[in-house]
């Protein structure tokens, strides 16, 4: 009789835990999905020291935001960068994924990523193509400026390529 009672209690507790787990998942906010707007600018000297234009030629970048604050960015784009002083231009493709942690303190990039870095950021100011895996730490949680970039791969200086 004691064994049956314990088994019955365990079955009831297991059922309650299962119901709580399933109920919690059913009530979780579904992720939202948006299209990333192009990062175009007509003329900026901030990144390369010469007037630079960035034009998005094609993009299919999607941002998925989860209820816990994580973000997943997937897809790719084709961007034309032009040195407005010399007229030299490059067409660069980026494709891969970016994951922001729930605390929004780091981004993890994989694949090919065009990254415009401001003065004070690692490798900044500059326009770079990072290829491989990169872990970027925000200066402030949820911010826009990076305080650290840890690259496992290669980087191409797009400003230097446009200068020469």
Rosetta constraint file for C-alpha pairs under 8 A:
AtomPair CA 1 CA 5 HARMONIC 6.18 0.50
AtomPair CA 2 CA 6 HARMONIC 6.19 0.50
AtomPair CA 3 CA 7 HARMONIC 6.09 0.50
AtomPair CA 4 CA 8 HARMONIC 5.97 0.50
AtomPair CA 5 CA 9 HARMONIC 6.15 0.50
AtomPair CA 6 CA 10 HARMONIC 6.02 0.50
AtomPair CA 7 CA 11 HARMONIC 6.06 0.50
AtomPair CA 8 CA 12 HARMONIC 6.20 0.50
AtomPair CA 9 CA 13 HARMONIC 6.08 0.50
AtomPair CA 10 CA 14 HARMONIC 5.98 0.50
AtomPair CA 11 CA 15 HARMONIC 6.10 0.50
AtomPair CA 12 CA 16 HARMONIC 6.19 0.50
AtomPair CA 13 CA 17 HARMONIC 6.18 0.50
AtomPair CA 14 CA 18 HARMONIC 6.08 0.50
AtomPair CA 15 CA 19 HARMONIC 6.05 0.50
AtomPair CA 16 CA 20 HARMONIC 6.09 0.50
AtomPair CA 17 CA 21 HARMONIC 6.11 0.50
AtomPair CA 18 CA 22 HARMONIC 6.06 0.50
AtomPair CA 19 CA 23 HARMONIC 5.68 0.50
AtomPair CA 20 CA 24 HARMONIC 5.83 0.50
AtomPair CA 21 CA 25 HARMONIC 6.26 0.50
AtomPair CA 22 CA 26 HARMONIC 6.11 0.50
AtomPair CA 23 CA 27 HARMONIC 6.24 0.50
AtomPair CA 24 CA 28 HARMONIC 6.23 0.50
AtomPair CA 28 CA 67 HARMONIC 7.37 0.50
AtomPair CA 29 CA 66 HARMONIC 7.75 0.50
AtomPair CA 29 CA 67 HARMONIC 5.63 0.50
AtomPair CA 30 CA 66 HARMONIC 7.01 0.50
AtomPair CA 30 CA 67 HARMONIC 6.91 0.50
AtomPair CA 31 CA 64 HARMONIC 6.35 0.50
AtomPair CA 31 CA 65 HARMONIC 5.40 0.50
AtomPair CA 31 CA 66 HARMONIC 4.45 0.50
AtomPair CA 31 CA 67 HARMONIC 6.23 0.50
AtomPair CA 32 CA 64 HARMONIC 5.57 0.50
AtomPair CA 32 CA 65 HARMONIC 5.26 0.50
AtomPair CA 32 CA 66 HARMONIC 6.70 0.50
AtomPair CA 33 CA 62 HARMONIC 6.71 0.50
AtomPair CA 33 CA 63 HARMONIC 5.53 0.50
AtomPair CA 33 CA 64 HARMONIC 4.43 0.50
AtomPair CA 33 CA 65 HARMONIC 6.46 0.50
AtomPair CA 34 CA 62 HARMONIC 5.69 0.50
AtomPair CA 34 CA 63 HARMONIC 5.21 0.50
AtomPair CA 34 CA 64 HARMONIC 6.59 0.50
AtomPair CA 35 CA 60 HARMONIC 7.44 0.50
AtomPair CA 35 CA 61 HARMONIC 5.98 0.50
AtomPair CA 35 CA 62 HARMONIC 4.57 0.50
AtomPair CA 35 CA 63 HARMONIC 6.04 0.50
AtomPair CA 36 CA 61 HARMONIC 5.57 0.50
AtomPair CA 36 CA 62 HARMONIC 5.71 0.50
AtomPair CA 36 CA 63 HARMONIC 6.32 0.50
AtomPair CA 38 CA 56 HARMONIC 6.00 0.50
AtomPair CA 38 CA 59 HARMONIC 7.59 0.50
AtomPair CA 39 CA 54 HARMONIC 7.38 0.50
AtomPair CA 39 CA 55 HARMONIC 7.64 0.50
AtomPair CA 39 CA 56 HARMONIC 7.17 0.50
AtomPair CA 40 CA 53 HARMONIC 7.48 0.50
AtomPair CA 40 CA 54 HARMONIC 4.99 0.50
AtomPair CA 40 CA 55 HARMONIC 5.04 0.50
AtomPair CA 40 CA 56 HARMONIC 6.29 0.50
AtomPair CA 41 CA 53 HARMONIC 5.64 0.50
AtomPair CA 41 CA 54 HARMONIC 5.33 0.50
AtomPair CA 41 CA 55 HARMONIC 6.93 0.50
AtomPair CA 42 CA 52 HARMONIC 7.43 0.50
AtomPair CA 42 CA 53 HARMONIC 4.87 0.50
AtomPair CA 42 CA 54 HARMONIC 6.67 0.50
AtomPair CA 42 CA 55 HARMONIC 7.94 0.50
AtomPair CA 43 CA 51 HARMONIC 5.36 0.50
AtomPair CA 43 CA 52 HARMONIC 5.13 0.50
AtomPair CA 43 CA 53 HARMONIC 4.86 0.50
AtomPair CA 43 CA 54 HARMONIC 7.89 0.50
AtomPair CA 43 CA 84 HARMONIC 7.68 0.50
AtomPair CA 44 CA 50 HARMONIC 7.51 0.50
AtomPair CA 44 CA 51 HARMONIC 5.17 0.50
AtomPair CA 44 CA 52 HARMONIC 5.21 0.50
AtomPair CA 44 CA 53 HARMONIC 6.71 0.50
AtomPair CA 45 CA 49 HARMONIC 4.80 0.50
AtomPair CA 45 CA 50 HARMONIC 4.92 0.50
AtomPair CA 45 CA 51 HARMONIC 4.70 0.50
AtomPair CA 45 CA 52 HARMONIC 6.19 0.50
AtomPair CA 46 CA 50 HARMONIC 7.97 0.50
AtomPair CA 46 CA 118 HARMONIC 7.01 0.50
AtomPair CA 46 CA 119 HARMONIC 7.76 0.50
AtomPair CA 46 CA 125 HARMONIC 6.84 0.50
AtomPair CA 46 CA 126 HARMONIC 7.92 0.50
AtomPair CA 47 CA 52 HARMONIC 7.80 0.50
AtomPair CA 47 CA 116 HARMONIC 6.72 0.50
AtomPair CA 47 CA 117 HARMONIC 6.66 0.50
AtomPair CA 47 CA 118 HARMONIC 6.39 0.50
AtomPair CA 47 CA 119 HARMONIC 7.83 0.50
AtomPair CA 47 CA 124 HARMONIC 7.39 0.50
AtomPair CA 47 CA 125 HARMONIC 4.89 0.50
AtomPair CA 47 CA 126 HARMONIC 4.38 0.50
AtomPair CA 47 CA 127 HARMONIC 6.03 0.50
AtomPair CA 47 CA 159 HARMONIC 7.84 0.50
AtomPair CA 48 CA 52 HARMONIC 7.10 0.50
AtomPair CA 48 CA 125 HARMONIC 6.81 0.50
AtomPair CA 48 CA 126 HARMONIC 5.39 0.50
AtomPair CA 48 CA 127 HARMONIC 6.86 0.50
AtomPair CA 48 CA 159 HARMONIC 5.35 0.50
AtomPair CA 50 CA 83 HARMONIC 6.88 0.50
AtomPair CA 50 CA 84 HARMONIC 7.49 0.50
AtomPair CA 50 CA 85 HARMONIC 6.85 0.50
AtomPair CA 51 CA 83 HARMONIC 6.04 0.50
AtomPair CA 51 CA 84 HARMONIC 5.29 0.50
AtomPair CA 51 CA 85 HARMONIC 6.39 0.50
AtomPair CA 52 CA 81 HARMONIC 6.88 0.50
AtomPair CA 52 CA 82 HARMONIC 5.65 0.50
AtomPair CA 52 CA 83 HARMONIC 4.93 0.50
AtomPair CA 52 CA 84 HARMONIC 5.79 0.50
AtomPair CA 53 CA 80 HARMONIC 7.99 0.50
AtomPair CA 53 CA 81 HARMONIC 5.66 0.50
AtomPair CA 53 CA 82 HARMONIC 5.16 0.50
AtomPair CA 53 CA 83 HARMONIC 6.75 0.50
AtomPair CA 53 CA 84 HARMONIC 6.89 0.50
AtomPair CA 54 CA 79 HARMONIC 6.71 0.50
AtomPair CA 54 CA 80 HARMONIC 5.82 0.50
AtomPair CA 54 CA 81 HARMONIC 4.71 0.50
AtomPair CA 54 CA 82 HARMONIC 6.67 0.50
AtomPair CA 55 CA 79 HARMONIC 5.56 0.50
AtomPair CA 55 CA 80 HARMONIC 5.19 0.50
AtomPair CA 55 CA 81 HARMONIC 6.57 0.50
AtomPair CA 56 CA 77 HARMONIC 7.12 0.50
AtomPair CA 56 CA 78 HARMONIC 6.05 0.50
AtomPair CA 56 CA 79 HARMONIC 4.46 0.50
AtomPair CA 56 CA 80 HARMONIC 6.42 0.50
AtomPair CA 57 CA 77 HARMONIC 7.48 0.50
AtomPair CA 57 CA 78 HARMONIC 5.44 0.50
AtomPair CA 57 CA 79 HARMONIC 5.50 0.50
AtomPair CA 57 CA 80 HARMONIC 6.83 0.50
AtomPair CA 58 CA 77 HARMONIC 5.38 0.50
AtomPair CA 58 CA 78 HARMONIC 5.11 0.50
AtomPair CA 58 CA 79 HARMONIC 7.19 0.50
AtomPair CA 59 CA 75 HARMONIC 7.71 0.50
AtomPair CA 59 CA 76 HARMONIC 5.85 0.50
AtomPair CA 59 CA 77 HARMONIC 4.06 0.50
AtomPair CA 59 CA 78 HARMONIC 6.39 0.50
AtomPair CA 60 CA 75 HARMONIC 5.46 0.50
AtomPair CA 60 CA 76 HARMONIC 5.70 0.50
AtomPair CA 60 CA 77 HARMONIC 6.35 0.50
AtomPair CA 61 CA 73 HARMONIC 6.85 0.50
AtomPair CA 61 CA 74 HARMONIC 5.65 0.50
AtomPair CA 61 CA 75 HARMONIC 4.40 0.50
AtomPair CA 61 CA 76 HARMONIC 5.39 0.50
AtomPair CA 61 CA 77 HARMONIC 6.86 0.50
AtomPair CA 62 CA 73 HARMONIC 5.64 0.50
AtomPair CA 62 CA 74 HARMONIC 5.50 0.50
AtomPair CA 62 CA 75 HARMONIC 6.30 0.50
AtomPair CA 63 CA 71 HARMONIC 6.74 0.50
AtomPair CA 63 CA 72 HARMONIC 5.76 0.50
AtomPair CA 63 CA 73 HARMONIC 4.50 0.50
AtomPair CA 63 CA 74 HARMONIC 6.73 0.50
AtomPair CA 64 CA 71 HARMONIC 5.56 0.50
AtomPair CA 64 CA 72 HARMONIC 5.10 0.50
AtomPair CA 64 CA 73 HARMONIC 6.32 0.50
AtomPair CA 65 CA 69 HARMONIC 6.55 0.50
AtomPair CA 65 CA 70 HARMONIC 5.94 0.50
AtomPair CA 65 CA 71 HARMONIC 4.48 0.50
AtomPair CA 65 CA 72 HARMONIC 6.56 0.50
AtomPair CA 66 CA 70 HARMONIC 5.34 0.50
AtomPair CA 66 CA 71 HARMONIC 6.23 0.50
AtomPair CA 68 CA 102 HARMONIC 5.72 0.50
AtomPair CA 69 CA 101 HARMONIC 7.27 0.50
AtomPair CA 69 CA 102 HARMONIC 4.48 0.50
AtomPair CA 69 CA 103 HARMONIC 6.88 0.50
AtomPair CA 69 CA 104 HARMONIC 7.17 0.50
AtomPair CA 70 CA 99 HARMONIC 7.15 0.50
AtomPair CA 70 CA 100 HARMONIC 5.41 0.50
AtomPair CA 70 CA 101 HARMONIC 5.04 0.50
AtomPair CA 70 CA 102 HARMONIC 4.29 0.50
AtomPair CA 70 CA 103 HARMONIC 7.65 0.50
AtomPair CA 70 CA 104 HARMONIC 7.21 0.50
AtomPair CA 71 CA 98 HARMONIC 7.86 0.50
AtomPair CA 71 CA 99 HARMONIC 5.60 0.50
AtomPair CA 71 CA 100 HARMONIC 5.03 0.50
AtomPair CA 71 CA 101 HARMONIC 7.06 0.50
AtomPair CA 71 CA 102 HARMONIC 7.71 0.50
AtomPair CA 72 CA 97 HARMONIC 7.04 0.50
AtomPair CA 72 CA 98 HARMONIC 5.73 0.50
AtomPair CA 72 CA 99 HARMONIC 4.63 0.50
AtomPair CA 72 CA 100 HARMONIC 6.61 0.50
AtomPair CA 73 CA 97 HARMONIC 5.44 0.50
AtomPair CA 73 CA 98 HARMONIC 4.96 0.50
AtomPair CA 73 CA 99 HARMONIC 6.42 0.50
AtomPair CA 74 CA 95 HARMONIC 7.63 0.50
AtomPair CA 74 CA 96 HARMONIC 6.09 0.50
AtomPair CA 74 CA 97 HARMONIC 4.63 0.50
AtomPair CA 74 CA 98 HARMONIC 6.71 0.50
AtomPair CA 75 CA 95 HARMONIC 5.77 0.50
AtomPair CA 75 CA 96 HARMONIC 6.19 0.50
AtomPair CA 75 CA 97 HARMONIC 6.95 0.50
AtomPair CA 76 CA 93 HARMONIC 7.27 0.50
AtomPair CA 76 CA 94 HARMONIC 5.37 0.50
AtomPair CA 76 CA 95 HARMONIC 3.98 0.50
AtomPair CA 76 CA 96 HARMONIC 6.54 0.50
AtomPair CA 77 CA 93 HARMONIC 5.80 0.50
AtomPair CA 77 CA 94 HARMONIC 5.52 0.50
AtomPair CA 77 CA 95 HARMONIC 6.55 0.50
AtomPair CA 78 CA 91 HARMONIC 6.84 0.50
AtomPair CA 78 CA 92 HARMONIC 5.72 0.50
AtomPair CA 78 CA 93 HARMONIC 4.40 0.50
AtomPair CA 78 CA 94 HARMONIC 6.48 0.50
AtomPair CA 79 CA 91 HARMONIC 5.64 0.50
AtomPair CA 79 CA 92 HARMONIC 5.34 0.50
AtomPair CA 79 CA 93 HARMONIC 6.35 0.50
AtomPair CA 80 CA 89 HARMONIC 6.71 0.50
AtomPair CA 80 CA 90 HARMONIC 5.59 0.50
AtomPair CA 80 CA 91 HARMONIC 4.35 0.50
AtomPair CA 80 CA 92 HARMONIC 6.31 0.50
AtomPair CA 81 CA 89 HARMONIC 5.43 0.50
AtomPair CA 81 CA 90 HARMONIC 5.32 0.50
AtomPair CA 81 CA 91 HARMONIC 6.43 0.50
AtomPair CA 81 CA 92 HARMONIC 7.75 0.50
AtomPair CA 82 CA 87 HARMONIC 6.32 0.50
AtomPair CA 82 CA 88 HARMONIC 5.78 0.50
AtomPair CA 82 CA 89 HARMONIC 4.13 0.50
AtomPair CA 82 CA 90 HARMONIC 6.56 0.50
AtomPair CA 82 CA 162 HARMONIC 7.30 0.50
AtomPair CA 83 CA 87 HARMONIC 5.38 0.50
AtomPair CA 83 CA 88 HARMONIC 5.40 0.50
AtomPair CA 83 CA 89 HARMONIC 6.16 0.50
AtomPair CA 83 CA 162 HARMONIC 6.08 0.50
AtomPair CA 83 CA 163 HARMONIC 7.32 0.50
AtomPair CA 84 CA 88 HARMONIC 7.48 0.50
AtomPair CA 86 CA 163 HARMONIC 8.00 0.50
AtomPair CA 88 CA 162 HARMONIC 6.06 0.50
AtomPair CA 88 CA 163 HARMONIC 7.89 0.50
AtomPair CA 89 CA 162 HARMONIC 6.48 0.50
AtomPair CA 90 CA 162 HARMONIC 7.22 0.50
AtomPair CA 93 CA 112 HARMONIC 7.59 0.50
AtomPair CA 94 CA 111 HARMONIC 7.64 0.50
AtomPair CA 94 CA 112 HARMONIC 4.74 0.50
AtomPair CA 94 CA 113 HARMONIC 5.03 0.50
AtomPair CA 94 CA 114 HARMONIC 6.18 0.50
AtomPair CA 94 CA 129 HARMONIC 7.98 0.50
AtomPair CA 95 CA 111 HARMONIC 5.98 0.50
AtomPair CA 95 CA 112 HARMONIC 5.18 0.50
AtomPair CA 95 CA 113 HARMONIC 6.53 0.50
AtomPair CA 96 CA 109 HARMONIC 7.34 0.50
AtomPair CA 96 CA 110 HARMONIC 5.53 0.50
AtomPair CA 96 CA 111 HARMONIC 4.28 0.50
AtomPair CA 96 CA 112 HARMONIC 5.82 0.50
AtomPair CA 96 CA 113 HARMONIC 7.18 0.50
AtomPair CA 97 CA 109 HARMONIC 5.77 0.50
AtomPair CA 97 CA 110 HARMONIC 5.47 0.50
AtomPair CA 97 CA 111 HARMONIC 6.67 0.50
AtomPair CA 98 CA 107 HARMONIC 6.43 0.50
AtomPair CA 98 CA 108 HARMONIC 5.45 0.50
AtomPair CA 98 CA 109 HARMONIC 4.42 0.50
AtomPair CA 98 CA 110 HARMONIC 6.56 0.50
AtomPair CA 99 CA 107 HARMONIC 5.50 0.50
AtomPair CA 99 CA 108 HARMONIC 5.19 0.50
AtomPair CA 99 CA 109 HARMONIC 6.67 0.50
AtomPair CA 100 CA 104 HARMONIC 5.78 0.50
AtomPair CA 100 CA 105 HARMONIC 7.49 0.50
AtomPair CA 100 CA 106 HARMONIC 5.79 0.50
AtomPair CA 100 CA 107 HARMONIC 4.46 0.50
AtomPair CA 100 CA 108 HARMONIC 6.53 0.50
AtomPair CA 101 CA 105 HARMONIC 6.59 0.50
AtomPair CA 101 CA 106 HARMONIC 5.96 0.50
AtomPair CA 101 CA 107 HARMONIC 6.69 0.50
AtomPair CA 103 CA 141 HARMONIC 6.79 0.50
AtomPair CA 103 CA 142 HARMONIC 7.64 0.50
AtomPair CA 104 CA 138 HARMONIC 7.85 0.50
AtomPair CA 104 CA 141 HARMONIC 5.26 0.50
AtomPair CA 104 CA 142 HARMONIC 4.89 0.50
AtomPair CA 104 CA 143 HARMONIC 7.92 0.50
AtomPair CA 105 CA 137 HARMONIC 5.90 0.50
AtomPair CA 105 CA 138 HARMONIC 5.32 0.50
AtomPair CA 105 CA 139 HARMONIC 7.97 0.50
AtomPair CA 105 CA 140 HARMONIC 6.98 0.50
AtomPair CA 105 CA 141 HARMONIC 4.58 0.50
AtomPair CA 105 CA 142 HARMONIC 6.38 0.50
AtomPair CA 106 CA 135 HARMONIC 6.86 0.50
AtomPair CA 106 CA 136 HARMONIC 5.46 0.50
AtomPair CA 106 CA 137 HARMONIC 4.43 0.50
AtomPair CA 106 CA 138 HARMONIC 5.85 0.50
AtomPair CA 107 CA 135 HARMONIC 5.82 0.50
AtomPair CA 107 CA 136 HARMONIC 5.09 0.50
AtomPair CA 107 CA 137 HARMONIC 6.54 0.50
AtomPair CA 107 CA 138 HARMONIC 7.93 0.50
AtomPair CA 108 CA 133 HARMONIC 7.18 0.50
AtomPair CA 108 CA 134 HARMONIC 5.77 0.50
AtomPair CA 108 CA 135 HARMONIC 4.59 0.50
AtomPair CA 108 CA 136 HARMONIC 6.36 0.50
AtomPair CA 109 CA 113 HARMONIC 7.50 0.50
AtomPair CA 109 CA 132 HARMONIC 7.79 0.50
AtomPair CA 109 CA 133 HARMONIC 5.49 0.50
AtomPair CA 109 CA 134 HARMONIC 5.03 0.50
AtomPair CA 109 CA 135 HARMONIC 6.39 0.50
AtomPair CA 109 CA 136 HARMONIC 7.97 0.50
AtomPair CA 110 CA 131 HARMONIC 7.42 0.50
AtomPair CA 110 CA 132 HARMONIC 5.49 0.50
AtomPair CA 110 CA 133 HARMONIC 4.43 0.50
AtomPair CA 110 CA 134 HARMONIC 6.53 0.50
AtomPair CA 111 CA 130 HARMONIC 7.90 0.50
AtomPair CA 111 CA 131 HARMONIC 5.59 0.50
AtomPair CA 111 CA 132 HARMONIC 5.15 0.50
AtomPair CA 111 CA 133 HARMONIC 6.62 0.50
AtomPair CA 112 CA 129 HARMONIC 6.74 0.50
AtomPair CA 112 CA 130 HARMONIC 5.70 0.50
AtomPair CA 112 CA 131 HARMONIC 4.53 0.50
AtomPair CA 112 CA 132 HARMONIC 6.63 0.50
AtomPair CA 113 CA 129 HARMONIC 5.55 0.50
AtomPair CA 113 CA 130 HARMONIC 5.16 0.50
AtomPair CA 113 CA 131 HARMONIC 6.52 0.50
AtomPair CA 114 CA 127 HARMONIC 7.21 0.50
AtomPair CA 114 CA 128 HARMONIC 5.68 0.50
AtomPair CA 114 CA 129 HARMONIC 4.53 0.50
AtomPair CA 114 CA 130 HARMONIC 6.42 0.50
AtomPair CA 115 CA 127 HARMONIC 5.87 0.50
AtomPair CA 115 CA 128 HARMONIC 5.25 0.50
AtomPair CA 115 CA 129 HARMONIC 6.29 0.50
AtomPair CA 115 CA 130 HARMONIC 7.32 0.50
AtomPair CA 116 CA 124 HARMONIC 7.98 0.50
AtomPair CA 116 CA 125 HARMONIC 7.64 0.50
AtomPair CA 116 CA 126 HARMONIC 5.91 0.50
AtomPair CA 116 CA 127 HARMONIC 4.51 0.50
AtomPair CA 116 CA 128 HARMONIC 6.39 0.50
AtomPair CA 117 CA 121 HARMONIC 6.13 0.50
AtomPair CA 117 CA 122 HARMONIC 7.58 0.50
AtomPair CA 117 CA 123 HARMONIC 7.00 0.50
AtomPair CA 117 CA 124 HARMONIC 4.78 0.50
AtomPair CA 117 CA 125 HARMONIC 5.11 0.50
AtomPair CA 117 CA 126 HARMONIC 5.23 0.50
AtomPair CA 117 CA 127 HARMONIC 6.26 0.50
AtomPair CA 117 CA 128 HARMONIC 7.85 0.50
AtomPair CA 118 CA 124 HARMONIC 5.20 0.50
AtomPair CA 118 CA 125 HARMONIC 4.54 0.50
AtomPair CA 118 CA 126 HARMONIC 6.82 0.50
AtomPair CA 118 CA 145 HARMONIC 7.67 0.50
AtomPair CA 119 CA 124 HARMONIC 5.00 0.50
AtomPair CA 119 CA 125 HARMONIC 4.40 0.50
AtomPair CA 120 CA 124 HARMONIC 6.16 0.50
AtomPair CA 120 CA 125 HARMONIC 7.16 0.50
AtomPair CA 121 CA 125 HARMONIC 6.96 0.50
AtomPair CA 121 CA 145 HARMONIC 6.81 0.50
AtomPair CA 121 CA 146 HARMONIC 5.73 0.50
AtomPair CA 121 CA 147 HARMONIC 5.89 0.50
AtomPair CA 121 CA 148 HARMONIC 7.45 0.50
AtomPair CA 122 CA 146 HARMONIC 7.26 0.50
AtomPair CA 122 CA 147 HARMONIC 6.62 0.50
AtomPair CA 122 CA 148 HARMONIC 6.06 0.50
AtomPair CA 122 CA 149 HARMONIC 6.35 0.50
AtomPair CA 126 CA 157 HARMONIC 7.46 0.50
AtomPair CA 126 CA 158 HARMONIC 7.73 0.50
AtomPair CA 126 CA 159 HARMONIC 6.48 0.50
AtomPair CA 127 CA 157 HARMONIC 6.41 0.50
AtomPair CA 127 CA 158 HARMONIC 5.39 0.50
AtomPair CA 127 CA 159 HARMONIC 5.82 0.50
AtomPair CA 128 CA 155 HARMONIC 6.47 0.50
AtomPair CA 128 CA 156 HARMONIC 5.57 0.50
AtomPair CA 128 CA 157 HARMONIC 4.94 0.50
AtomPair CA 128 CA 158 HARMONIC 5.28 0.50
AtomPair CA 128 CA 159 HARMONIC 7.54 0.50
AtomPair CA 129 CA 155 HARMONIC 5.48 0.50
AtomPair CA 129 CA 156 HARMONIC 5.01 0.50
AtomPair CA 129 CA 157 HARMONIC 6.76 0.50
AtomPair CA 129 CA 158 HARMONIC 6.79 0.50
AtomPair CA 130 CA 134 HARMONIC 7.66 0.50
AtomPair CA 130 CA 151 HARMONIC 7.91 0.50
AtomPair CA 130 CA 153 HARMONIC 7.46 0.50
AtomPair CA 130 CA 154 HARMONIC 5.97 0.50
AtomPair CA 130 CA 155 HARMONIC 4.41 0.50
AtomPair CA 130 CA 156 HARMONIC 6.54 0.50
AtomPair CA 131 CA 153 HARMONIC 5.67 0.50
AtomPair CA 131 CA 154 HARMONIC 5.25 0.50
AtomPair CA 131 CA 155 HARMONIC 6.07 0.50
AtomPair CA 132 CA 151 HARMONIC 7.43 0.50
AtomPair CA 132 CA 152 HARMONIC 5.96 0.50
AtomPair CA 132 CA 153 HARMONIC 4.45 0.50
AtomPair CA 132 CA 154 HARMONIC 6.57 0.50
AtomPair CA 133 CA 151 HARMONIC 6.05 0.50
AtomPair CA 133 CA 152 HARMONIC 5.18 0.50
AtomPair CA 133 CA 153 HARMONIC 6.23 0.50
AtomPair CA 134 CA 149 HARMONIC 6.71 0.50
AtomPair CA 134 CA 150 HARMONIC 5.53 0.50
AtomPair CA 134 CA 151 HARMONIC 4.41 0.50
AtomPair CA 134 CA 152 HARMONIC 6.06 0.50
AtomPair CA 134 CA 153 HARMONIC 7.79 0.50
AtomPair CA 135 CA 149 HARMONIC 5.83 0.50
AtomPair CA 135 CA 150 HARMONIC 5.13 0.50
AtomPair CA 135 CA 151 HARMONIC 6.57 0.50
AtomPair CA 136 CA 146 HARMONIC 6.39 0.50
AtomPair CA 136 CA 147 HARMONIC 7.68 0.50
AtomPair CA 136 CA 148 HARMONIC 5.71 0.50
AtomPair CA 136 CA 149 HARMONIC 4.54 0.50
AtomPair CA 136 CA 150 HARMONIC 6.39 0.50
AtomPair CA 137 CA 146 HARMONIC 5.51 0.50
AtomPair CA 137 CA 147 HARMONIC 5.77 0.50
AtomPair CA 137 CA 148 HARMONIC 5.12 0.50
AtomPair CA 137 CA 149 HARMONIC 6.53 0.50
AtomPair CA 138 CA 142 HARMONIC 7.31 0.50
AtomPair CA 138 CA 143 HARMONIC 6.10 0.50
AtomPair CA 138 CA 144 HARMONIC 6.86 0.50
AtomPair CA 138 CA 145 HARMONIC 5.84 0.50
AtomPair CA 138 CA 146 HARMONIC 4.28 0.50
AtomPair CA 138 CA 147 HARMONIC 5.57 0.50
AtomPair CA 138 CA 148 HARMONIC 7.22 0.50
AtomPair CA 139 CA 143 HARMONIC 6.82 0.50
AtomPair CA 139 CA 144 HARMONIC 7.93 0.50
AtomPair CA 139 CA 145 HARMONIC 5.86 0.50
AtomPair CA 139 CA 146 HARMONIC 5.20 0.50
AtomPair CA 139 CA 147 HARMONIC 4.67 0.50
AtomPair CA 139 CA 148 HARMONIC 7.89 0.50
AtomPair CA 140 CA 144 HARMONIC 7.94 0.50
AtomPair CA 140 CA 145 HARMONIC 7.64 0.50
AtomPair CA 157 CA 161 HARMONIC 6.48 0.50
AtomPair CA 158 CA 162 HARMONIC 6.17 0.50
AtomPair CA 159 CA 163 HARMONIC 6.01 0.50
AtomPair CA 160 CA 164 HARMONIC 6.49 0.50
